[in-house]
């Protein structure tokens, strides 16, 4: 109630859910600009709600929890949360984090490449329509996933550190955890598991970063 009052006092329109399923239904029916997510929810845990929201949305998520351990924070960020606050906390800090997350989300990512279309064999990334297709089958991606892959596929064979990918895709104004990159890389890999004909791979270069390698005999067309 206190959080809702302070958010409303700042001019935010607040929708509130009392359970995990209700919150997930609300987020899908009326996509918000920001999700404040308590981990201790009835019926469906905050972790499960976060995972479900992240499956199809880049909306900023601020997790609230009574768990203060570093491993809990890492787990929350690993699920896709953008920020993590441990109870109890001050309302001024909470409002500052909300406003910071909203500022970051206003930075709409754009493909970082000279061309508007990338093609590797039967895989096409079209920046003008924000569509990805493999052998004419559409691959659903969030805007951030699309831009991350567009940047990496546009620079095949080159290793990118997490920090470099944050600057290129999330922008210089983003000050979140670099684990965000690892989470998005994992989601991209999971999406492509169902496509055995994928003509490239996203490889981890341990201790350095990530690299896209094209399959033998194929070329990148712009």
PyMOL CGO cylinders between C-alpha atoms (Angstrom):
from pymol import cmd
from pymol.cgo import CYLINDER

trace = [
    CYLINDER, 0.00, 0.00, 0.00, 2.84, 2.42, 0.86, 0.3, 1, 1, 1, 1, 1, 1,
    CYLINDER, 2.84, 2.42, 0.86, 4.58, 1.81, -2.46, 0.3, 1, 1, 1, 1, 1, 1,
    CYLINDER, 4.58, 1.81, -2.46, 1.35, 2.28, -4.39, 0.3, 1, 1, 1, 1, 1, 1,
    CYLINDER, 1.35, 2.28, -4.39, 0.61, 5.53, -2.55, 0.3, 1, 1, 1, 1, 1, 1,
    CYLINDER, 0.61, 5.53, -2.55, 4.06, 6.97, -3.27, 0.3, 1, 1, 1, 1, 1, 1,
    CYLINDER, 4.06, 6.97, -3.27, 4.02, 5.92, -6.91, 0.3, 1, 1, 1, 1, 1, 1,
    CYLINDER, 4.02, 5.92, -6.91, 0.56, 7.44, -7.40, 0.3, 1, 1, 1, 1, 1, 1,
    CYLINDER, 0.56, 7.44, -7.40, 1.71, 10.62, -5.67, 0.3, 1, 1, 1, 1, 1, 1,
    CYLINDER, 1.71, 10.62, -5.67, 4.42, 10.94, -8.32, 0.3, 1, 1, 1, 1, 1, 1,
    CYLINDER, 4.42, 10.94, -8.32, 1.84, 10.65, -11.09, 0.3, 1, 1, 1, 1, 1, 1,
    CYLINDER, 1.84, 10.65, -11.09, 2.25, 6.97, -11.96, 0.3, 1, 1, 1, 1, 1, 1,
    CYLINDER, 2.25, 6.97, -11.96, -0.79, 4.89, -12.86, 0.3, 1, 1, 1, 1, 1, 1,
    CYLINDER, -0.79, 4.89, -12.86, -0.50, 1.77, -10.71, 0.3, 1, 1, 1, 1, 1, 1,
    CYLINDER, -0.50, 1.77, -10.71, -2.12, -1.64, -11.25, 0.3, 1, 1, 1, 1, 1, 1,
    CYLINDER, -2.12, -1.64, -11.25, -1.80, -4.06, -8.35, 0.3, 1, 1, 1, 1, 1, 1,
    CYLINDER, -1.80, -4.06, -8.35, -2.02, -7.86, -8.17, 0.3, 1, 1, 1, 1, 1, 1,
    CYLINDER, -2.02, -7.86, -8.17, -2.33, -9.96, -5.01, 0.3, 1, 1, 1, 1, 1, 1,
    CYLINDER, -2.33, -9.96, -5.01, -1.02, -13.25, -6.44, 0.3, 1, 1, 1, 1, 1, 1,
    CYLINDER, -1.02, -13.25, -6.44, 1.42, -14.56, -9.00, 0.3, 1, 1, 1, 1, 1, 1,
    CYLINDER, 1.42, -14.56, -9.00, -1.18, -15.71, -11.56, 0.3, 1, 1, 1, 1, 1, 1,
    CYLINDER, -1.18, -15.71, -11.56, -3.10, -12.46, -11.22, 0.3, 1, 1, 1, 1, 1, 1,
    CYLINDER, -3.10, -12.46, -11.22, 0.06, -10.42, -11.74, 0.3, 1, 1, 1, 1, 1, 1,
    CYLINDER, 0.06, -10.42, -11.74, 1.06, -12.42, -14.80, 0.3, 1, 1, 1, 1, 1, 1,
    CYLINDER, 1.06, -12.42, -14.80, -2.42, -12.10, -16.29, 0.3, 1, 1, 1, 1, 1, 1,
    CYLINDER, -2.42, -12.10, -16.29, -2.40, -8.36, -15.63, 0.3, 1, 1, 1, 1, 1, 1,
    CYLINDER, -2.40, -8.36, -15.63, 1.04, -7.90, -17.21, 0.3, 1, 1, 1, 1, 1, 1,
    CYLINDER, 1.04, -7.90, -17.21, -0.08, -9.75, -20.34, 0.3, 1, 1, 1, 1, 1, 1,
    CYLINDER, -0.08, -9.75, -20.34, -3.45, -8.04, -20.67, 0.3, 1, 1, 1, 1, 1, 1,
    CYLINDER, -3.45, -8.04, -20.67, -2.15, -4.53, -20.05, 0.3, 1, 1, 1, 1, 1, 1,
    CYLINDER, -2.15, -4.53, -20.05, 1.62, -4.40, -20.69, 0.3, 1, 1, 1, 1, 1, 1,
    CYLINDER, 1.62, -4.40, -20.69, 3.18, -2.05, -18.12, 0.3, 1, 1, 1, 1, 1, 1,
    CYLINDER, 3.18, -2.05, -18.12, 6.14, 0.31, -18.42, 0.3, 1, 1, 1, 1, 1, 1,
    CYLINDER, 6.14, 0.31, -18.42, 7.66, -1.21, -15.26, 0.3, 1, 1, 1, 1, 1, 1,
    CYLINDER, 7.66, -1.21, -15.26, 7.05, -4.26, -13.07, 0.3, 1, 1, 1, 1, 1, 1,
    CYLINDER, 7.05, -4.26, -13.07, 7.70, -4.13, -9.32, 0.3, 1, 1, 1, 1, 1, 1,
    CYLINDER, 7.70, -4.13, -9.32, 7.78, -7.78, -8.37, 0.3, 1, 1, 1, 1, 1, 1,
    CYLINDER, 7.78, -7.78, -8.37, 7.77, -9.25, -4.86, 0.3, 1, 1, 1, 1, 1, 1,
    CYLINDER, 7.77, -9.25, -4.86, 9.32, -12.72, -4.77, 0.3, 1, 1, 1, 1, 1, 1,
    CYLINDER, 9.32, -12.72, -4.77, 7.03, -13.93, -1.98, 0.3, 1, 1, 1, 1, 1, 1,
    CYLINDER, 7.03, -13.93, -1.98, 3.78, -14.29, -3.91, 0.3, 1, 1, 1, 1, 1, 1,
    CYLINDER, 3.78, -14.29, -3.91, 0.99, -16.83, -3.33, 0.3, 1, 1, 1, 1, 1, 1,
    CYLINDER, 0.99, -16.83, -3.33, 0.13, -19.53, -5.90, 0.3, 1, 1, 1, 1, 1, 1,
    CYLINDER, 0.13, -19.53, -5.90, 2.99, -18.65, -8.27, 0.3, 1, 1, 1, 1, 1, 1,
    CYLINDER, 2.99, -18.65, -8.27, 6.37, -17.45, -7.02, 0.3, 1, 1, 1, 1, 1, 1,
    CYLINDER, 6.37, -17.45, -7.02, 7.97, -14.19, -8.07, 0.3, 1, 1, 1, 1, 1, 1,
    CYLINDER, 7.97, -14.19, -8.07, 10.74, -16.17, -9.76, 0.3, 1, 1, 1, 1, 1, 1,
    CYLINDER, 10.74, -16.17, -9.76, 8.22, -17.98, -11.94, 0.3, 1, 1, 1, 1, 1, 1,
    CYLINDER, 8.22, -17.98, -11.94, 6.38, -14.76, -12.76, 0.3, 1, 1, 1, 1, 1, 1,
    CYLINDER, 6.38, -14.76, -12.76, 9.68, -13.08, -13.71, 0.3, 1, 1, 1, 1, 1, 1,
    CYLINDER, 9.68, -13.08, -13.71, 10.64, -15.98, -15.95, 0.3, 1, 1, 1, 1, 1, 1,
    CYLINDER, 10.64, -15.98, -15.95, 7.24, -15.96, -17.66, 0.3, 1, 1, 1, 1, 1, 1,
    CYLINDER, 7.24, -15.96, -17.66, 7.28, -12.20, -18.27, 0.3, 1, 1, 1, 1, 1, 1,
    CYLINDER, 7.28, -12.20, -18.27, 10.82, -12.31, -19.62, 0.3, 1, 1, 1, 1, 1, 1,
    CYLINDER, 10.82, -12.31, -19.62, 9.87, -15.00, -22.13, 0.3, 1, 1, 1, 1, 1, 1,
    CYLINDER, 9.87, -15.00, -22.13, 8.21, -12.34, -24.26, 0.3, 1, 1, 1, 1, 1, 1,
    CYLINDER, 8.21, -12.34, -24.26, 8.97, -8.89, -22.92, 0.3, 1, 1, 1, 1, 1, 1,
    CYLINDER, 8.97, -8.89, -22.92, 11.86, -6.53, -22.14, 0.3, 1, 1, 1, 1, 1, 1,
    CYLINDER, 11.86, -6.53, -22.14, 9.82, -4.53, -19.61, 0.3, 1, 1, 1, 1, 1, 1,
    CYLINDER, 9.82, -4.53, -19.61, 12.03, -3.36, -16.71, 0.3, 1, 1, 1, 1, 1, 1,
    CYLINDER, 12.03, -3.36, -16.71, 11.57, -5.57, -13.62, 0.3, 1, 1, 1, 1, 1, 1,
    CYLINDER, 11.57, -5.57, -13.62, 12.44, -4.44, -10.10, 0.3, 1, 1, 1, 1, 1, 1,
    CYLINDER, 12.44, -4.44, -10.10, 12.53, -7.38, -7.69, 0.3, 1, 1, 1, 1, 1, 1,
    CYLINDER, 12.53, -7.38, -7.69, 11.69, -6.95, -4.00, 0.3, 1, 1, 1, 1, 1, 1,
    CYLINDER, 11.69, -6.95, -4.00, 12.70, -9.58, -1.45, 0.3, 1, 1, 1, 1, 1, 1,
    CYLINDER, 12.70, -9.58, -1.45, 13.60, -10.21, 2.15, 0.3, 1, 1, 1, 1, 1, 1,
    CYLINDER, 13.60, -10.21, 2.15, 16.52, -12.41, 1.07, 0.3, 1, 1, 1, 1, 1, 1,
    CYLINDER, 16.52, -12.41, 1.07, 19.76, -10.50, 1.47, 0.3, 1, 1, 1, 1, 1, 1,
    CYLINDER, 19.76, -10.50, 1.47, 22.29, -13.09, 0.27, 0.3, 1, 1, 1, 1, 1, 1,
    CYLINDER, 22.29, -13.09, 0.27, 24.45, -12.41, -2.76, 0.3, 1, 1, 1, 1, 1, 1,
    CYLINDER, 24.45, -12.41, -2.76, 23.43, -15.73, -4.29, 0.3, 1, 1, 1, 1, 1, 1,
    CYLINDER, 23.43, -15.73, -4.29, 19.77, -14.67, -4.11, 0.3, 1, 1, 1, 1, 1, 1,
    CYLINDER, 19.77, -14.67, -4.11, 20.57, -11.43, -5.92, 0.3, 1, 1, 1, 1, 1, 1,
    CYLINDER, 20.57, -11.43, -5.92, 22.54, -13.28, -8.59, 0.3, 1, 1, 1, 1, 1, 1,
    CYLINDER, 22.54, -13.28, -8.59, 19.66, -15.72, -9.03, 0.3, 1, 1, 1, 1, 1, 1,
    CYLINDER, 19.66, -15.72, -9.03, 17.18, -12.86, -9.41, 0.3, 1, 1, 1, 1, 1, 1,
    CYLINDER, 17.18, -12.86, -9.41, 19.31, -11.11, -12.01, 0.3, 1, 1, 1, 1, 1, 1,
    CYLINDER, 19.31, -11.11, -12.01, 19.81, -14.44, -13.75, 0.3, 1, 1, 1, 1, 1, 1,
    CYLINDER, 19.81, -14.44, -13.75, 16.06, -14.75, -14.20, 0.3, 1, 1, 1, 1, 1, 1,
    CYLINDER, 16.06, -14.75, -14.20, 16.03, -11.42, -15.99, 0.3, 1, 1, 1, 1, 1, 1,
    CYLINDER, 16.03, -11.42, -15.99, 15.37, -8.83, -13.29, 0.3, 1, 1, 1, 1, 1, 1,
    CYLINDER, 15.37, -8.83, -13.29, 16.91, -5.41, -14.01, 0.3, 1, 1, 1, 1, 1, 1,
    CYLINDER, 16.91, -5.41, -14.01, 17.32, -4.42, -10.38, 0.3, 1, 1, 1, 1, 1, 1,
    CYLINDER, 17.32, -4.42, -10.38, 16.97, -6.01, -6.95, 0.3, 1, 1, 1, 1, 1, 1,
    CYLINDER, 16.97, -6.01, -6.95, 16.07, -4.44, -3.59, 0.3, 1, 1, 1, 1, 1, 1,
    CYLINDER, 16.07, -4.44, -3.59, 16.26, -6.12, -0.20, 0.3, 1, 1, 1, 1, 1, 1,
    CYLINDER, 16.26, -6.12, -0.20, 13.66, -5.32, 2.45, 0.3, 1, 1, 1, 1, 1, 1,
    CYLINDER, 13.66, -5.32, 2.45, 13.51, -3.14, 4.43, 0.3, 1, 1, 1, 1, 1, 1,
    CYLINDER, 13.51, -3.14, 4.43, 14.40, -0.20, 2.22, 0.3, 1, 1, 1, 1, 1, 1,
    CYLINDER, 14.40, -0.20, 2.22, 13.73, 3.53, 2.17, 0.3, 1, 1, 1, 1, 1, 1,
    CYLINDER, 13.73, 3.53, 2.17, 11.00, 4.93, -0.06, 0.3, 1, 1, 1, 1, 1, 1,
    CYLINDER, 11.00, 4.93, -0.06, 13.37, 7.55, -1.50, 0.3, 1, 1, 1, 1, 1, 1,
    CYLINDER, 13.37, 7.55, -1.50, 15.77, 4.87, -2.70, 0.3, 1, 1, 1, 1, 1, 1,
    CYLINDER, 15.77, 4.87, -2.70, 12.88, 2.86, -4.10, 0.3, 1, 1, 1, 1, 1, 1,
    CYLINDER, 12.88, 2.86, -4.10, 11.55, 5.84, -6.08, 0.3, 1, 1, 1, 1, 1, 1,
    CYLINDER, 11.55, 5.84, -6.08, 15.05, 6.65, -7.35, 0.3, 1, 1, 1, 1, 1, 1,
    CYLINDER, 15.05, 6.65, -7.35, 15.46, 3.11, -8.66, 0.3, 1, 1, 1, 1, 1, 1,
    CYLINDER, 15.46, 3.11, -8.66, 12.04, 3.15, -10.30, 0.3, 1, 1, 1, 1, 1, 1,
    CYLINDER, 12.04, 3.15, -10.30, 12.82, 6.39, -12.10, 0.3, 1, 1, 1, 1, 1, 1,
    CYLINDER, 12.82, 6.39, -12.10, 16.27, 5.14, -13.15, 0.3, 1, 1, 1, 1, 1, 1,
    CYLINDER, 16.27, 5.14, -13.15, 14.77, 1.97, -14.65, 0.3, 1, 1, 1, 1, 1, 1,
    CYLINDER, 14.77, 1.97, -14.65, 12.17, 3.97, -16.54, 0.3, 1, 1, 1, 1, 1, 1,
    CYLINDER, 12.17, 3.97, -16.54, 14.84, 6.30, -17.94, 0.3, 1, 1, 1, 1, 1, 1,
    CYLINDER, 14.84, 6.30, -17.94, 16.83, 3.32, -19.20, 0.3, 1, 1, 1, 1, 1, 1,
    CYLINDER, 16.83, 3.32, -19.20, 13.77, 1.79, -20.84, 0.3, 1, 1, 1, 1, 1, 1,
    CYLINDER, 13.77, 1.79, -20.84, 13.22, 4.97, -22.85, 0.3, 1, 1, 1, 1, 1, 1,
    CYLINDER, 13.22, 4.97, -22.85, 16.44, 4.20, -24.70, 0.3, 1, 1, 1, 1, 1, 1,
    CYLINDER, 16.44, 4.20, -24.70, 14.87, 2.12, -27.45, 0.3, 1, 1, 1, 1, 1, 1,
    CYLINDER, 14.87, 2.12, -27.45, 17.56, -0.18, -28.87, 0.3, 1, 1, 1, 1, 1, 1,
    CYLINDER, 17.56, -0.18, -28.87, 18.35, 0.08, -32.56, 0.3, 1, 1, 1, 1, 1, 1,
    CYLINDER, 18.35, 0.08, -32.56, 20.23, -2.43, -34.69, 0.3, 1, 1, 1, 1, 1, 1,
    CYLINDER, 20.23, -2.43, -34.69, 23.91, -1.52, -34.71, 0.3, 1, 1, 1, 1, 1, 1,
    CYLINDER, 23.91, -1.52, -34.71, 24.91, -2.31, -38.29, 0.3, 1, 1, 1, 1, 1, 1,
    CYLINDER, 24.91, -2.31, -38.29, 25.48, -0.56, -41.60, 0.3, 1, 1, 1, 1, 1, 1,
    CYLINDER, 25.48, -0.56, -41.60, 22.66, -2.46, -43.30, 0.3, 1, 1, 1, 1, 1, 1,
    CYLINDER, 22.66, -2.46, -43.30, 19.00, -2.97, -42.53, 0.3, 1, 1, 1, 1, 1, 1,
    CYLINDER, 19.00, -2.97, -42.53, 18.97, -6.63, -43.47, 0.3, 1, 1, 1, 1, 1, 1,
    CYLINDER, 18.97, -6.63, -43.47, 21.30, -9.49, -42.61, 0.3, 1, 1, 1, 1, 1, 1,
    CYLINDER, 21.30, -9.49, -42.61, 21.10, -12.92, -44.21, 0.3, 1, 1, 1, 1, 1, 1,
    CYLINDER, 21.10, -12.92, -44.21, 23.04, -16.09, -43.50, 0.3, 1, 1, 1, 1, 1, 1,
    CYLINDER, 23.04, -16.09, -43.50, 21.81, -18.95, -45.69, 0.3, 1, 1, 1, 1, 1, 1,
    CYLINDER, 21.81, -18.95, -45.69, 18.10, -19.37, -44.80, 0.3, 1, 1, 1, 1, 1, 1,
    CYLINDER, 18.10, -19.37, -44.80, 18.25, -17.09, -41.76, 0.3, 1, 1, 1, 1, 1, 1,
    CYLINDER, 18.25, -17.09, -41.76, 17.19, -13.45, -42.21, 0.3, 1, 1, 1, 1, 1, 1,
    CYLINDER, 17.19, -13.45, -42.21, 17.17, -10.53, -39.79, 0.3, 1, 1, 1, 1, 1, 1,
    CYLINDER, 17.17, -10.53, -39.79, 15.16, -7.62, -41.18, 0.3, 1, 1, 1, 1, 1, 1,
    CYLINDER, 15.16, -7.62, -41.18, 15.69, -4.45, -39.15, 0.3, 1, 1, 1, 1, 1, 1,
    CYLINDER, 15.69, -4.45, -39.15, 12.97, -2.47, -40.92, 0.3, 1, 1, 1, 1, 1, 1,
    CYLINDER, 12.97, -2.47, -40.92, 10.25, -4.93, -39.85, 0.3, 1, 1, 1, 1, 1, 1,
    CYLINDER, 10.25, -4.93, -39.85, 12.06, -6.25, -36.75, 0.3, 1, 1, 1, 1, 1, 1,
    CYLINDER, 12.06, -6.25, -36.75, 11.42, -9.80, -37.95, 0.3, 1, 1, 1, 1, 1, 1,
    CYLINDER, 11.42, -9.80, -37.95, 13.67, -12.83, -37.83, 0.3, 1, 1, 1, 1, 1, 1,
    CYLINDER, 13.67, -12.83, -37.83, 12.97, -15.83, -40.04, 0.3, 1, 1, 1, 1, 1, 1,
    CYLINDER, 12.97, -15.83, -40.04, 14.69, -19.17, -40.58, 0.3, 1, 1, 1, 1, 1, 1,
    CYLINDER, 14.69, -19.17, -40.58, 13.64, -21.09, -43.69, 0.3, 1, 1, 1, 1, 1, 1,
    CYLINDER, 13.64, -21.09, -43.69, 10.56, -18.81, -43.78, 0.3, 1, 1, 1, 1, 1, 1,
    CYLINDER, 10.56, -18.81, -43.78, 9.59, -19.70, -40.19, 0.3, 1, 1, 1, 1, 1, 1,
    CYLINDER, 9.59, -19.70, -40.19, 9.39, -16.68, -37.90, 0.3, 1, 1, 1, 1, 1, 1,
    CYLINDER, 9.39, -16.68, -37.90, 11.55, -16.68, -34.78, 0.3, 1, 1, 1, 1, 1, 1,
    CYLINDER, 11.55, -16.68, -34.78, 9.97, -14.60, -32.02, 0.3, 1, 1, 1, 1, 1, 1,
    CYLINDER, 9.97, -14.60, -32.02, 12.41, -12.30, -30.24, 0.3, 1, 1, 1, 1, 1, 1,
    CYLINDER, 12.41, -12.30, -30.24, 12.11, -9.38, -27.87, 0.3, 1, 1, 1, 1, 1, 1,
    CYLINDER, 12.11, -9.38, -27.87, 13.45, -6.01, -29.14, 0.3, 1, 1, 1, 1, 1, 1,
    CYLINDER, 13.45, -6.01, -29.14, 16.61, -6.38, -27.03, 0.3, 1, 1, 1, 1, 1, 1,
    CYLINDER, 16.61, -6.38, -27.03, 17.24, -9.94, -28.19, 0.3, 1, 1, 1, 1, 1, 1,
    CYLINDER, 17.24, -9.94, -28.19, 16.82, -8.82, -31.80, 0.3, 1, 1, 1, 1, 1, 1,
    CYLINDER, 16.82, -8.82, -31.80, 19.30, -5.97, -31.44, 0.3, 1, 1, 1, 1, 1, 1,
    CYLINDER, 19.30, -5.97, -31.44, 21.83, -8.13, -29.61, 0.3, 1, 1, 1, 1, 1, 1,
    CYLINDER, 21.83, -8.13, -29.61, 21.76, -10.78, -32.33, 0.3, 1, 1, 1, 1, 1, 1,
    CYLINDER, 21.76, -10.78, -32.33, 21.77, -8.15, -35.09, 0.3, 1, 1, 1, 1, 1, 1,
    CYLINDER, 21.77, -8.15, -35.09, 24.93, -6.63, -33.67, 0.3, 1, 1, 1, 1, 1, 1,
    CYLINDER, 24.93, -6.63, -33.67, 26.73, -9.94, -33.15, 0.3, 1, 1, 1, 1, 1, 1,
    CYLINDER, 26.73, -9.94, -33.15, 25.65, -11.51, -36.44, 0.3, 1, 1, 1, 1, 1, 1,
    CYLINDER, 25.65, -11.51, -36.44, 26.75, -8.33, -38.23, 0.3, 1, 1, 1, 1, 1, 1,
    CYLINDER, 26.75, -8.33, -38.23, 30.25, -8.92, -36.82, 0.3, 1, 1, 1, 1, 1, 1,
    CYLINDER, 30.25, -8.92, -36.82, 30.79, -12.68, -37.26, 0.3, 1, 1, 1, 1, 1, 1,
    CYLINDER, 30.79, -12.68, -37.26, 33.96, -14.20, -35.88, 0.3, 1, 1, 1, 1, 1, 1,
    CYLINDER, 33.96, -14.20, -35.88, 34.61, -11.25, -33.57, 0.3, 1, 1, 1, 1, 1, 1,
    CYLINDER, 34.61, -11.25, -33.57, 34.70, -11.71, -29.80, 0.3, 1, 1, 1, 1, 1, 1,
    CYLINDER, 34.70, -11.71, -29.80, 32.68, -9.19, -27.76, 0.3, 1, 1, 1, 1, 1, 1,
    CYLINDER, 32.68, -9.19, -27.76, 32.99, -8.74, -24.01, 0.3, 1, 1, 1, 1, 1, 1,
    CYLINDER, 32.99, -8.74, -24.01, 29.87, -8.34, -21.90, 0.3, 1, 1, 1, 1, 1, 1,
    CYLINDER, 29.87, -8.34, -21.90, 30.79, -4.71, -21.31, 0.3, 1, 1, 1, 1, 1, 1,
    CYLINDER, 30.79, -4.71, -21.31, 31.19, -4.04, -25.04, 0.3, 1, 1, 1, 1, 1, 1,
    CYLINDER, 31.19, -4.04, -25.04, 27.81, -5.62, -25.77, 0.3, 1, 1, 1, 1, 1, 1,
    CYLINDER, 27.81, -5.62, -25.77, 26.18, -3.55, -23.02, 0.3, 1, 1, 1, 1, 1, 1,
    CYLINDER, 26.18, -3.55, -23.02, 27.54, -0.35, -24.59, 0.3, 1, 1, 1, 1, 1, 1,
    CYLINDER, 27.54, -0.35, -24.59, 26.60, -1.36, -28.15, 0.3, 1, 1, 1, 1, 1, 1,
    CYLINDER, 26.60, -1.36, -28.15, 23.10, -2.72, -27.48, 0.3, 1, 1, 1, 1, 1, 1,
    CYLINDER, 23.10, -2.72, -27.48, 21.91, -1.29, -24.15, 0.3, 1, 1, 1, 1, 1, 1,
    CYLINDER, 21.91, -1.29, -24.15, 23.69, 2.06, -24.56, 0.3, 1, 1, 1, 1, 1, 1,
    CYLINDER, 23.69, 2.06, -24.56, 26.13, 4.10, -22.52, 0.3, 1, 1, 1, 1, 1, 1,
    CYLINDER, 26.13, 4.10, -22.52, 23.37, 5.23, -20.15, 0.3, 1, 1, 1, 1, 1, 1,
    CYLINDER, 23.37, 5.23, -20.15, 22.70, 1.68, -18.96, 0.3, 1, 1, 1, 1, 1, 1,
    CYLINDER, 22.70, 1.68, -18.96, 24.39, 0.94, -15.63, 0.3, 1, 1, 1, 1, 1, 1,
    CYLINDER, 24.39, 0.94, -15.63, 22.86, -2.42, -14.82, 0.3, 1, 1, 1, 1, 1, 1,
    CYLINDER, 22.86, -2.42, -14.82, 24.66, -5.68, -14.16, 0.3, 1, 1, 1, 1, 1, 1,
    CYLINDER, 24.66, -5.68, -14.16, 26.67, -7.17, -17.03, 0.3, 1, 1, 1, 1, 1, 1,
    CYLINDER, 26.67, -7.17, -17.03, 24.98, -10.51, -16.24, 0.3, 1, 1, 1, 1, 1, 1,
    CYLINDER, 24.98, -10.51, -16.24, 22.07, -9.08, -18.23, 0.3, 1, 1, 1, 1, 1, 1,
    CYLINDER, 22.07, -9.08, -18.23, 24.04, -9.92, -21.37, 0.3, 1, 1, 1, 1, 1, 1,
    CYLINDER, 24.04, -9.92, -21.37, 24.56, -13.52, -20.29, 0.3, 1, 1, 1, 1, 1, 1,
    CYLINDER, 24.56, -13.52, -20.29, 20.85, -13.90, -19.61, 0.3, 1, 1, 1, 1, 1, 1,
    CYLINDER, 20.85, -13.90, -19.61, 19.90, -12.60, -23.08, 0.3, 1, 1, 1, 1, 1, 1,
    CYLINDER, 19.90, -12.60, -23.08, 22.51, -14.85, -24.72, 0.3, 1, 1, 1, 1, 1, 1,
    CYLINDER, 22.51, -14.85, -24.72, 20.98, -17.82, -22.91, 0.3, 1, 1, 1, 1, 1, 1,
    CYLINDER, 20.98, -17.82, -22.91, 17.49, -16.88, -24.08, 0.3, 1, 1, 1, 1, 1, 1,
    CYLINDER, 17.49, -16.88, -24.08, 18.68, -16.60, -27.69, 0.3, 1, 1, 1, 1, 1, 1,
    CYLINDER, 18.68, -16.60, -27.69, 20.27, -20.04, -27.51, 0.3, 1, 1, 1, 1, 1, 1,
    CYLINDER, 20.27, -20.04, -27.51, 17.09, -21.52, -26.04, 0.3, 1, 1, 1, 1, 1, 1,
    CYLINDER, 17.09, -21.52, -26.04, 15.00, -20.01, -28.84, 0.3, 1, 1, 1, 1, 1, 1,
    CYLINDER, 15.00, -20.01, -28.84, 17.22, -21.55, -31.52, 0.3, 1, 1, 1, 1, 1, 1,
    CYLINDER, 17.22, -21.55, -31.52, 17.36, -25.03, -29.99, 0.3, 1, 1, 1, 1, 1, 1,
    CYLINDER, 17.36, -25.03, -29.99, 14.25, -25.90, -32.00, 0.3, 1, 1, 1, 1, 1, 1,
    CYLINDER, 14.25, -25.90, -32.00, 16.00, -25.03, -35.30, 0.3, 1, 1, 1, 1, 1, 1,
    CYLINDER, 16.00, -25.03, -35.30, 18.59, -27.69, -36.25, 0.3, 1, 1, 1, 1, 1, 1,
    CYLINDER, 18.59, -27.69, -36.25, 19.31, -25.95, -39.57, 0.3, 1, 1, 1, 1, 1, 1,
    CYLINDER, 19.31, -25.95, -39.57, 20.55, -22.74, -37.93, 0.3, 1, 1, 1, 1, 1, 1,
    CYLINDER, 20.55, -22.74, -37.93, 23.55, -21.57, -40.03, 0.3, 1, 1, 1, 1, 1, 1,
    CYLINDER, 23.55, -21.57, -40.03, 25.45, -19.98, -37.15, 0.3, 1, 1, 1, 1, 1, 1,
    CYLINDER, 25.45, -19.98, -37.15, 26.28, -20.54, -33.49, 0.3, 1, 1, 1, 1, 1, 1,
    CYLINDER, 26.28, -20.54, -33.49, 26.63, -18.21, -30.52, 0.3, 1, 1, 1, 1, 1, 1,
    CYLINDER, 26.63, -18.21, -30.52, 29.77, -19.39, -28.76, 0.3, 1, 1, 1, 1, 1, 1,
    CYLINDER, 29.77, -19.39, -28.76, 31.17, -18.47, -25.37, 0.3, 1, 1, 1, 1, 1, 1,
    CYLINDER, 31.17, -18.47, -25.37, 34.84, -17.52, -25.27, 0.3, 1, 1, 1, 1, 1, 1,
    CYLINDER, 34.84, -17.52, -25.27, 35.59, -18.22, -21.63, 0.3, 1, 1, 1, 1, 1, 1,
    CYLINDER, 35.59, -18.22, -21.63, 37.07, -15.32, -19.74, 0.3, 1, 1, 1, 1, 1, 1,
    CYLINDER, 37.07, -15.32, -19.74, 36.51, -12.96, -22.69, 0.3, 1, 1, 1, 1, 1, 1,
    CYLINDER, 36.51, -12.96, -22.69, 32.92, -12.86, -23.97, 0.3, 1, 1, 1, 1, 1, 1,
    CYLINDER, 32.92, -12.86, -23.97, 30.80, -14.13, -26.86, 0.3, 1, 1, 1, 1, 1, 1,
    CYLINDER, 30.80, -14.13, -26.86, 31.24, -14.71, -30.58, 0.3, 1, 1, 1, 1, 1, 1,
    CYLINDER, 31.24, -14.71, -30.58, 28.95, -15.62, -33.48, 0.3, 1, 1, 1, 1, 1, 1,
    CYLINDER, 28.95, -15.62, -33.48, 30.49, -18.21, -35.82, 0.3, 1, 1, 1, 1, 1, 1,
    CYLINDER, 30.49, -18.21, -35.82, 28.98, -18.94, -39.22, 0.3, 1, 1, 1, 1, 1, 1,
    CYLINDER, 28.98, -18.94, -39.22, 28.56, -22.52, -40.40, 0.3, 1, 1, 1, 1, 1, 1,
    CYLINDER, 28.56, -22.52, -40.40, 31.22, -23.72, -42.88, 0.3, 1, 1, 1, 1, 1, 1,
    CYLINDER, 31.22, -23.72, -42.88, 30.57, -22.63, -46.43, 0.3, 1, 1, 1, 1, 1, 1,
    CYLINDER, 30.57, -22.63, -46.43, 27.99, -19.92, -45.68, 0.3, 1, 1, 1, 1, 1, 1,
    CYLINDER, 27.99, -19.92, -45.68, 28.42, -16.17, -46.04, 0.3, 1, 1, 1, 1, 1, 1,
    CYLINDER, 28.42, -16.17, -46.04, 26.87, -13.11, -44.47, 0.3, 1, 1, 1, 1, 1, 1,
    CYLINDER, 26.87, -13.11, -44.47, 24.85, -11.04, -46.94, 0.3, 1, 1, 1, 1, 1, 1,
    CYLINDER, 24.85, -11.04, -46.94, 23.80, -7.46, -46.26, 0.3, 1, 1, 1, 1, 1, 1,
]
cmd.load_cgo(trace, "trace")
